[in-house]
Amino acid sequence: MTSTTTRNGRSVERGSTPTSPPPVPPPKLRRRPALVAGAVAAICLGALLAAWAWTSTTNTQEVLVARSTIERGSLITEDDLAQVRISADPALSPVAASAFDDLVGKRAALDIAEGALITAGATTTETIPEDGASIVGVALSPAQSPGMALQAGDRVRVVVTPPPGGEQSSGPPAFNDAEVVEVNYDSESGVLVVDVLVPHADATVLAARAATGNVALILDSRER
Protein backbone atom coordinates (compact mmCIF):
# COMPACT_ATOMS: atom_id res chain seq x y z
CA MET A 1 0.00 0.00 0.00
CA THR A 2 1.49 3.31 -1.02
CA SER A 3 0.85 6.80 0.15
CA THR A 4 0.61 10.06 -1.70
CA THR A 5 1.40 13.45 -0.36
CA THR A 6 -1.23 16.15 -1.03
CA ARG A 7 -0.68 19.87 -1.48
CA ASN A 8 -1.46 20.65 2.15
CA GLY A 9 1.12 18.15 3.26
CA ARG A 10 -1.25 15.39 4.26
CA SER A 11 -0.62 11.91 3.04
CA VAL A 12 -3.38 9.70 1.77
CA GLU A 13 -2.93 5.97 1.47
CA ARG A 14 -3.82 4.62 -1.91
CA GLY A 15 -6.19 1.76 -2.05
CA SER A 16 -8.01 2.76 1.14
CA THR A 17 -11.80 3.51 1.09
CA PRO A 18 -12.61 7.19 1.59
CA THR A 19 -14.51 7.97 4.74
CA SER A 20 -18.30 8.68 4.17
CA PRO A 21 -19.65 11.98 5.45
CA PRO A 22 -21.77 11.76 8.56
CA PRO A 23 -25.56 11.42 7.88
CA VAL A 24 -27.55 14.63 7.87
CA PRO A 25 -30.47 14.54 10.32
CA PRO A 26 -33.94 15.09 8.72
CA PRO A 27 -35.34 18.59 9.05
CA LYS A 28 -37.69 19.10 11.91
CA LEU A 29 -41.25 19.90 10.84
CA ARG A 30 -42.60 23.09 12.30
CA ARG A 31 -46.24 22.99 13.30
CA ARG A 32 -48.35 25.97 12.32
CA PRO A 33 -51.38 26.26 14.62
CA ALA A 34 -53.06 28.82 12.33
CA LEU A 35 -53.07 26.43 9.37
CA VAL A 36 -54.42 23.59 11.50
CA ALA A 37 -57.21 25.78 12.84
CA GLY A 38 -58.05 26.97 9.32
CA ALA A 39 -58.29 23.41 8.05
CA VAL A 40 -60.59 22.41 10.90
CA ALA A 41 -62.81 25.46 10.27
CA ALA A 42 -63.01 24.66 6.56
CA ILE A 43 -64.09 21.08 7.31
CA CYS A 44 -66.76 22.28 9.74
CA LEU A 45 -68.04 24.86 7.25
CA GLY A 46 -68.29 22.24 4.52
CA ALA A 47 -70.27 19.98 6.82
CA LEU A 48 -72.68 22.80 7.68
CA LEU A 49 -73.19 23.69 4.00
CA ALA A 50 -73.86 20.07 3.14
CA ALA A 51 -76.41 19.81 5.95
CA TRP A 52 -78.10 23.05 4.82
CA ALA A 53 -78.26 21.87 1.20
CA TRP A 54 -79.76 18.55 2.23
CA THR A 55 -82.34 20.25 4.46
CA SER A 56 -83.28 22.73 1.72
CA THR A 57 -83.84 20.06 -0.90
CA THR A 58 -85.82 17.81 1.40
CA ASN A 59 -88.12 20.64 2.61
CA THR A 60 -88.99 21.98 -0.85
CA GLN A 61 -92.26 21.18 -2.57
CA GLU A 62 -93.86 21.75 -5.94
CA VAL A 63 -96.61 24.37 -5.79
CA LEU A 64 -98.69 26.43 -8.19
CA VAL A 65 -98.09 30.10 -8.95
CA ALA A 66 -99.76 32.60 -11.25
CA ARG A 67 -97.98 32.74 -14.60
CA SER A 68 -99.63 36.12 -15.24
CA THR A 69 -101.95 38.39 -13.27
CA ILE A 70 -105.34 36.78 -12.63
CA GLU A 71 -108.13 39.23 -11.89
CA ARG A 72 -110.81 38.48 -9.36
CA GLY A 73 -113.71 36.63 -10.90
CA SER A 74 -111.73 35.52 -13.94
CA LEU A 75 -111.93 31.94 -15.12
CA ILE A 76 -108.61 30.17 -14.46
CA THR A 77 -107.10 28.45 -17.49
CA GLU A 78 -104.04 26.24 -17.96
CA ASP A 79 -102.06 29.20 -19.30
CA ASP A 80 -102.65 31.09 -16.04
CA LEU A 81 -100.78 28.56 -13.89
CA ALA A 82 -97.16 27.47 -13.54
CA GLN A 83 -95.46 24.83 -11.39
CA VAL A 84 -92.41 25.76 -9.31
CA ARG A 85 -90.37 24.07 -6.57
CA ILE A 86 -89.84 26.27 -3.54
CA SER A 87 -89.32 26.03 0.20
CA ALA A 88 -92.76 27.32 1.13
CA ASP A 89 -94.07 28.22 4.55
CA PRO A 90 -96.87 25.74 5.40
CA ALA A 91 -98.75 28.60 7.10
CA LEU A 92 -99.44 30.06 3.64
CA SER A 93 -101.43 26.96 2.62
CA PRO A 94 -100.01 26.84 -0.92
CA VAL A 95 -101.80 24.66 -3.43
CA ALA A 96 -99.70 21.67 -4.47
CA ALA A 97 -98.77 21.23 -8.11
CA SER A 98 -100.69 17.95 -8.13
CA ALA A 99 -103.92 20.00 -7.92
CA PHE A 100 -103.25 21.65 -11.31
CA ASP A 101 -106.20 19.98 -13.07
CA ASP A 102 -108.54 20.74 -10.16
CA LEU A 103 -107.85 24.49 -10.34
CA VAL A 104 -108.42 24.81 -14.07
CA GLY A 105 -112.00 25.91 -14.61
CA LYS A 106 -112.38 27.58 -11.22
CA ARG A 107 -112.57 31.33 -10.72
CA ALA A 108 -110.21 33.63 -8.87
CA ALA A 109 -111.72 34.67 -5.54
CA LEU A 110 -109.35 37.65 -5.39
CA ASP A 111 -106.76 39.43 -7.51
CA ILE A 112 -103.68 37.22 -7.90
CA ALA A 113 -100.50 39.01 -8.95
CA GLU A 114 -98.08 37.56 -11.49
CA GLY A 115 -95.71 35.13 -9.76
CA ALA A 116 -97.81 34.94 -6.57
CA LEU A 117 -98.51 31.64 -4.83
CA ILE A 118 -101.92 30.10 -5.41
CA THR A 119 -103.32 29.56 -1.93
CA ALA A 120 -106.32 27.57 -0.76
CA GLY A 121 -108.50 30.67 -0.46
CA ALA A 122 -107.49 32.21 -3.79
CA THR A 123 -110.01 30.27 -5.88
CA THR A 124 -113.70 29.59 -5.67
CA THR A 125 -116.15 27.13 -7.14
CA GLU A 126 -119.01 29.59 -6.85
CA THR A 127 -121.14 29.53 -9.96
CA ILE A 128 -121.45 32.79 -11.86
CA PRO A 129 -124.15 33.89 -12.25
CA GLU A 130 -125.62 32.67 -9.01
CA ASP A 131 -129.32 32.11 -8.49
CA GLY A 132 -131.30 35.32 -8.92
CA ALA A 133 -128.68 37.01 -11.09
CA SER A 134 -127.93 37.20 -14.81
CA ILE A 135 -125.00 38.22 -17.02
CA VAL A 136 -125.56 40.70 -19.84
CA GLY A 137 -122.98 41.56 -22.48
CA VAL A 138 -122.62 45.25 -23.29
CA ALA A 139 -120.71 46.23 -26.46
CA LEU A 140 -118.97 49.59 -26.13
CA SER A 141 -116.84 51.81 -28.29
CA PRO A 142 -113.87 53.71 -26.77
CA ALA A 143 -116.12 56.76 -26.42
CA GLN A 144 -118.71 54.79 -24.45
CA SER A 145 -116.34 53.32 -21.85
CA PRO A 146 -113.85 54.73 -19.33
CA GLY A 147 -110.26 55.18 -20.43
CA MET A 148 -109.15 53.16 -17.39
CA ALA A 149 -109.05 49.43 -18.02
CA LEU A 150 -112.01 47.66 -16.46
CA GLN A 151 -111.48 44.69 -14.14
CA ALA A 152 -113.64 41.91 -12.80
CA GLY A 153 -115.38 43.07 -9.65
CA ASP A 154 -115.69 46.73 -10.66
CA ARG A 155 -118.96 48.37 -9.74
CA VAL A 156 -120.39 50.22 -12.75
CA ARG A 157 -123.50 51.92 -14.09
CA VAL A 158 -124.79 51.34 -17.61
CA VAL A 159 -126.41 54.63 -18.58
CA VAL A 160 -128.91 55.13 -21.41
CA THR A 161 -127.76 57.85 -23.83
CA PRO A 162 -129.77 59.64 -26.56
CA PRO A 163 -129.53 58.22 -30.09
CA PRO A 164 -127.40 60.04 -32.68
CA GLY A 165 -129.13 63.33 -33.50
CA GLY A 166 -131.61 62.84 -30.66
CA GLU A 167 -132.24 65.25 -27.82
CA GLN A 168 -131.36 64.59 -24.22
CA SER A 169 -134.41 64.10 -22.03
CA SER A 170 -135.07 66.73 -19.41
CA GLY A 171 -134.91 64.27 -16.54
CA PRO A 172 -131.91 62.24 -15.37
CA PRO A 173 -131.00 59.40 -17.73
CA ALA A 174 -132.03 55.86 -16.91
CA PHE A 175 -129.31 53.48 -15.81
CA ASN A 176 -128.61 50.00 -14.41
CA ASP A 177 -126.23 49.18 -11.56
CA ALA A 178 -124.00 46.24 -12.39
CA GLU A 179 -120.78 44.42 -11.54
CA VAL A 180 -118.14 43.61 -14.12
CA VAL A 181 -117.55 39.88 -14.55
CA GLU A 182 -115.28 39.72 -17.58
CA VAL A 183 -113.89 42.07 -20.22
CA ASN A 184 -113.03 41.15 -23.81
CA TYR A 185 -111.58 43.46 -26.43
CA ASP A 186 -111.91 42.84 -30.16
CA SER A 187 -108.83 44.44 -31.73
CA GLU A 188 -110.24 44.17 -35.26
CA SER A 189 -113.50 46.03 -34.61
CA GLY A 190 -112.26 48.11 -31.67
CA VAL A 191 -115.31 47.04 -29.66
CA LEU A 192 -115.07 46.35 -25.94
CA VAL A 193 -117.53 43.72 -24.72
CA VAL A 194 -118.14 43.96 -20.99
CA ASP A 195 -120.02 41.12 -19.31
CA VAL A 196 -121.86 42.55 -16.31
CA LEU A 197 -123.74 40.89 -13.48
CA VAL A 198 -127.19 42.27 -12.69
CA PRO A 199 -130.27 41.09 -10.80
CA HIS A 200 -132.38 38.69 -12.81
CA ALA A 201 -135.28 41.16 -12.96
CA ASP A 202 -133.09 43.87 -14.56
CA ALA A 203 -131.47 41.65 -17.19
CA THR A 204 -134.10 42.02 -19.92
CA VAL A 205 -134.27 45.81 -19.57
CA LEU A 206 -130.49 46.17 -19.72
CA ALA A 207 -130.21 43.78 -22.67
CA ALA A 208 -132.77 45.82 -24.64
CA ARG A 209 -130.92 49.05 -23.86
CA ALA A 210 -127.52 47.59 -24.75
CA ALA A 211 -128.87 46.25 -28.07
CA THR A 212 -129.60 49.78 -29.28
CA GLY A 213 -125.96 50.76 -28.77
CA ASN A 214 -127.14 53.96 -27.05
CA VAL A 215 -125.49 53.34 -23.70
CA ALA A 216 -122.36 54.40 -21.85
CA LEU A 217 -120.58 52.77 -18.95
CA ILE A 218 -119.50 54.61 -15.79
CA LEU A 219 -116.96 53.18 -13.35
CA ASP A 220 -118.15 53.85 -9.79
CA SER A 221 -116.06 51.75 -7.43
CA ARG A 222 -113.05 49.45 -7.47
CA GLU A 223 -113.20 48.35 -3.86
CA ARG A 224 -112.19 44.75 -3.25
C-alpha positions as CSV (number, residue, x, y, z in Angstrom):
1,M,0.0,0.0,0.0
2,T,1.5,3.3,-1.0
3,S,0.9,6.8,0.2
4,T,0.6,10.1,-1.7
5,T,1.4,13.4,-0.4
6,T,-1.2,16.1,-1.0
7,R,-0.7,19.9,-1.5
8,N,-1.5,20.6,2.1
9,G,1.1,18.2,3.3
10,R,-1.3,15.4,4.3
11,S,-0.6,11.9,3.0
12,V,-3.4,9.7,1.8
13,E,-2.9,6.0,1.5
14,R,-3.8,4.6,-1.9
15,G,-6.2,1.8,-2.0
16,S,-8.0,2.8,1.1
17,T,-11.8,3.5,1.1
18,P,-12.6,7.2,1.6
19,T,-14.5,8.0,4.7
20,S,-18.3,8.7,4.2
21,P,-19.6,12.0,5.5
22,P,-21.8,11.8,8.6
23,P,-25.6,11.4,7.9
24,V,-27.6,14.6,7.9
25,P,-30.5,14.5,10.3
26,P,-33.9,15.1,8.7
27,P,-35.3,18.6,9.1
28,K,-37.7,19.1,11.9
29,L,-41.2,19.9,10.8
30,R,-42.6,23.1,12.3
31,R,-46.2,23.0,13.3
32,R,-48.3,26.0,12.3
33,P,-51.4,26.3,14.6
34,A,-53.1,28.8,12.3
35,L,-53.1,26.4,9.4
36,V,-54.4,23.6,11.5
37,A,-57.2,25.8,12.8
38,G,-58.0,27.0,9.3
39,A,-58.3,23.4,8.1
40,V,-60.6,22.4,10.9
41,A,-62.8,25.5,10.3
42,A,-63.0,24.7,6.6
43,I,-64.1,21.1,7.3
44,C,-66.8,22.3,9.7
45,L,-68.0,24.9,7.2
46,G,-68.3,22.2,4.5
47,A,-70.3,20.0,6.8
48,L,-72.7,22.8,7.7
49,L,-73.2,23.7,4.0
50,A,-73.9,20.1,3.1
51,A,-76.4,19.8,6.0
52,W,-78.1,23.0,4.8
53,A,-78.3,21.9,1.2
54,W,-79.8,18.6,2.2
55,T,-82.3,20.2,4.5
56,S,-83.3,22.7,1.7
57,T,-83.8,20.1,-0.9
58,T,-85.8,17.8,1.4
59,N,-88.1,20.6,2.6
60,T,-89.0,22.0,-0.8
61,Q,-92.3,21.2,-2.6
62,E,-93.9,21.8,-5.9
63,V,-96.6,24.4,-5.8
64,L,-98.7,26.4,-8.2
65,V,-98.1,30.1,-8.9
66,A,-99.8,32.6,-11.2
67,R,-98.0,32.7,-14.6
68,S,-99.6,36.1,-15.2
69,T,-101.9,38.4,-13.3
70,I,-105.3,36.8,-12.6
71,E,-108.1,39.2,-11.9
72,R,-110.8,38.5,-9.4
73,G,-113.7,36.6,-10.9
74,S,-111.7,35.5,-13.9
75,L,-111.9,31.9,-15.1
76,I,-108.6,30.2,-14.5
77,T,-107.1,28.5,-17.5
78,E,-104.0,26.2,-18.0
79,D,-102.1,29.2,-19.3
80,D,-102.6,31.1,-16.0
81,L,-100.8,28.6,-13.9
82,A,-97.2,27.5,-13.5
83,Q,-95.5,24.8,-11.4
84,V,-92.4,25.8,-9.3
85,R,-90.4,24.1,-6.6
86,I,-89.8,26.3,-3.5
87,S,-89.3,26.0,0.2
88,A,-92.8,27.3,1.1
89,D,-94.1,28.2,4.6
90,P,-96.9,25.7,5.4
91,A,-98.8,28.6,7.1
92,L,-99.4,30.1,3.6
93,S,-101.4,27.0,2.6
94,P,-100.0,26.8,-0.9
95,V,-101.8,24.7,-3.4
96,A,-99.7,21.7,-4.5
97,A,-98.8,21.2,-8.1
98,S,-100.7,18.0,-8.1
99,A,-103.9,20.0,-7.9
100,F,-103.2,21.6,-11.3
101,D,-106.2,20.0,-13.1
102,D,-108.5,20.7,-10.2
103,L,-107.9,24.5,-10.3
104,V,-108.4,24.8,-14.1
105,G,-112.0,25.9,-14.6
106,K,-112.4,27.6,-11.2
107,R,-112.6,31.3,-10.7
108,A,-110.2,33.6,-8.9
109,A,-111.7,34.7,-5.5
110,L,-109.3,37.6,-5.4
111,D,-106.8,39.4,-7.5
112,I,-103.7,37.2,-7.9
113,A,-100.5,39.0,-9.0
114,E,-98.1,37.6,-11.5
115,G,-95.7,35.1,-9.8
116,A,-97.8,34.9,-6.6
117,L,-98.5,31.6,-4.8
118,I,-101.9,30.1,-5.4
119,T,-103.3,29.6,-1.9
120,A,-106.3,27.6,-0.8
121,G,-108.5,30.7,-0.5
122,A,-107.5,32.2,-3.8
123,T,-110.0,30.3,-5.9
124,T,-113.7,29.6,-5.7
125,T,-116.2,27.1,-7.1
126,E,-119.0,29.6,-6.8
127,T,-121.1,29.5,-10.0
128,I,-121.4,32.8,-11.9
129,P,-124.2,33.9,-12.2
130,E,-125.6,32.7,-9.0
131,D,-129.3,32.1,-8.5
132,G,-131.3,35.3,-8.9
133,A,-128.7,37.0,-11.1
134,S,-127.9,37.2,-14.8
135,I,-125.0,38.2,-17.0
136,V,-125.6,40.7,-19.8
137,G,-123.0,41.6,-22.5
138,V,-122.6,45.2,-23.3
139,A,-120.7,46.2,-26.5
140,L,-119.0,49.6,-26.1
141,S,-116.8,51.8,-28.3
142,P,-113.9,53.7,-26.8
143,A,-116.1,56.8,-26.4
144,Q,-118.7,54.8,-24.5
145,S,-116.3,53.3,-21.9
146,P,-113.9,54.7,-19.3
147,G,-110.3,55.2,-20.4
148,M,-109.2,53.2,-17.4
149,A,-109.0,49.4,-18.0
150,L,-112.0,47.7,-16.5
151,Q,-111.5,44.7,-14.1
152,A,-113.6,41.9,-12.8
153,G,-115.4,43.1,-9.7
154,D,-115.7,46.7,-10.7
155,R,-119.0,48.4,-9.7
156,V,-120.4,50.2,-12.8
157,R,-123.5,51.9,-14.1
158,V,-124.8,51.3,-17.6
159,V,-126.4,54.6,-18.6
160,V,-128.9,55.1,-21.4
161,T,-127.8,57.9,-23.8
162,P,-129.8,59.6,-26.6
163,P,-129.5,58.2,-30.1
164,P,-127.4,60.0,-32.7
165,G,-129.1,63.3,-33.5
166,G,-131.6,62.8,-30.7
167,E,-132.2,65.2,-27.8
168,Q,-131.4,64.6,-24.2
169,S,-134.4,64.1,-22.0
170,S,-135.1,66.7,-19.4
171,G,-134.9,64.3,-16.5
172,P,-131.9,62.2,-15.4
173,P,-131.0,59.4,-17.7
174,A,-132.0,55.9,-16.9
175,F,-129.3,53.5,-15.8
176,N,-128.6,50.0,-14.4
177,D,-126.2,49.2,-11.6
178,A,-124.0,46.2,-12.4
179,E,-120.8,44.4,-11.5
180,V,-118.1,43.6,-14.1
181,V,-117.6,39.9,-14.5
182,E,-115.3,39.7,-17.6
183,V,-113.9,42.1,-20.2
184,N,-113.0,41.1,-23.8
185,Y,-111.6,43.5,-26.4
186,D,-111.9,42.8,-30.2
187,S,-108.8,44.4,-31.7
188,E,-110.2,44.2,-35.3
189,S,-113.5,46.0,-34.6
190,G,-112.3,48.1,-31.7
191,V,-115.3,47.0,-29.7
192,L,-115.1,46.3,-25.9
193,V,-117.5,43.7,-24.7
194,V,-118.1,44.0,-21.0
195,D,-120.0,41.1,-19.3
196,V,-121.9,42.6,-16.3
197,L,-123.7,40.9,-13.5
198,V,-127.2,42.3,-12.7
199,P,-130.3,41.1,-10.8
200,H,-132.4,38.7,-12.8
201,A,-135.3,41.2,-13.0
202,D,-133.1,43.9,-14.6
203,A,-131.5,41.7,-17.2
204,T,-134.1,42.0,-19.9
205,V,-134.3,45.8,-19.6
206,L,-130.5,46.2,-19.7
207,A,-130.2,43.8,-22.7
208,A,-132.8,45.8,-24.6
209,R,-130.9,49.0,-23.9
210,A,-127.5,47.6,-24.8
211,A,-128.9,46.3,-28.1
212,T,-129.6,49.8,-29.3
213,G,-126.0,50.8,-28.8
214,N,-127.1,54.0,-27.1
215,V,-125.5,53.3,-23.7
216,A,-122.4,54.4,-21.9
217,L,-120.6,52.8,-18.9
218,I,-119.5,54.6,-15.8
219,L,-117.0,53.2,-13.4
220,D,-118.1,53.9,-9.8
221,S,-116.1,51.8,-7.4
222,R,-113.0,49.4,-7.5
223,E,-113.2,48.3,-3.9
224,R,-112.2,44.7,-3.3
